């Protein structure tokens, strides 16, 4: 960069304050330390800023050093901070009135939908705020696109909206919906759309609702997660156990009996037909071949509280909880069941990866998603969600 060049003029026009240092790191990033305005980064013709109190102890930067492991050390007037390579990146939403992102979902078109205080869509790496004509003053909890292309929008207290082309249909309890507070969607193989709510379960089929409540055999009214297994059975996890719906009727088995009164926040089926149940305080359960296995911190889990559980293409479970996000190979869990002395390999992304102030979510679904590109995303309260780069897929990226 030379005086008079376009790049030099962009640096001069964008930065503020007296410049204390200029340092170019091995990845080509130019770091500009200032007095009173933190540190600016210039890379690929784009600027970003690191500032106190979120990222620096002080906005007066004194020096910068890159060590042999490519960690960045920044000395400031109030102390030193180390920026390490991490697979975690936070993605800012435009014009977000608050940063709580409760659900994140990818539809079959590849679009990512983020329900925060407002609704956002990420398409081709561009984030846009979404407004639907006819939906105003409504907090959206989640969205879902069915196999016919209709977009279902679940709300907090205003029922469900279904957008079919340019037509917007609104469903409330007066239209047959069991409750107006929506927590999850699922489409069954028969085309039915299942809707979990704060007070029961609704099945929408052929333009009509069928409802399931405690008087119909549902174990508890507060439903949270839905899953259809390979036998087309529907599993409903609630705040007091799990219900098993087979051929339209609730059935009792070892799972429903063992997990009675347990708060279930996640359900996942593996490629071998095993059903996994993540609980709010009781660890992880696996149901397979008529046997229920139980895993807790005693077997190596990072926490007994499981908010969300995802499965990637490599057979790993990504589990969010109160102390961060852990990655476990599912086959190691199987091996531990056969041989309890087997140790569990676990990677935990927590405080050192920038999650010390992050609250992860799982009350509404989905709280995370593995995209069609193999990327892993989790909803959180931090600006407003956490995006996990797969380290083996993007080793060259530095999401500082």
PyMOL commands that set and color helices and strands:
alter all, ss='L'
color gray80, all
select helices_A, chain A and resi 6-14+173-175+214-216+254-258+297-299+330-338+351-353
alter helices_A, ss='H'
color red, helices_A
select strands_A, chain A and resi 18-24+30-35+39-43+46-50+61-66+72-76+79-83+88-91+103-106+112-115+119-123+126-130+140-145+151-155+160-164+167-171+182-187+193-197+200-205+208-212+223-228+234-238+241-246+249-251+264-269+275-279+284-288+291-295+308-311+316-321+324-329+346-349+368-370+376-379+385-388
alter strands_A, ss='S'
color yellow, strands_A
deselect
rebuild
show_as cartoon
